[in-house]
Amino acid sequence: MNLTNPLDYVIAVSGILTIFVSFAWNIYEVFLHKSNDSSDEDSAIR
């Protein structure tokens, strides 16, 4: 991969950020759902 253009850097950095943000968001949602699973969501559904 040859990064010569500034646009190449922008595409590479945005791709890495997208992967990192989605990975961090998945971890955040898992912990959020685990902490709220027994109290809030069951009472809201039923």
C-alpha atoms as one frame of an Amber mdcrd trajectory, in Angstrom:
protein
   0.000   0.000   0.000   1.604   3.219  -1.165   0.481   6.323   0.734   1.606
   9.281  -1.346  -1.506  11.460  -1.541  -2.991  13.269   1.442  -6.283  11.723
   0.333  -4.794   8.259   0.886  -3.998   9.197   4.474  -7.534  10.528   4.997
  -9.085   7.315   3.653  -6.779   5.114   5.737  -7.344   7.075   8.958 -11.117
   7.244   8.465 -11.261   3.495   7.841  -9.250   2.741  10.975 -11.407   5.137
  13.020 -14.599   3.546  11.702 -13.419   0.064  12.685 -12.231   1.283  16.100
 -15.451   3.179  16.875 -17.699   0.276  15.879 -15.588  -2.139  17.945 -15.678
   0.159  20.979 -19.441   0.703  20.532 -20.064  -3.069  20.506 -18.131  -3.485
  23.765 -19.983  -0.518  25.292 -23.377  -1.941  24.330 -22.527  -5.354  25.785
 -21.641  -3.828  29.157 -24.634  -1.474  29.014 -27.071  -4.306  28.324 -25.523
  -6.540  30.968 -25.875  -3.872  33.665 -29.458  -2.915  32.711 -30.720  -6.357
  31.700 -32.452  -7.405  34.901 -33.980  -4.088  35.958 -34.916  -1.637  33.215
 -35.458  -3.616  30.029 -37.596  -6.409  31.497 -39.911  -3.958  33.204 -40.174
  -1.886  30.027 -41.057  -4.900  27.873 -43.562  -6.485  30.236
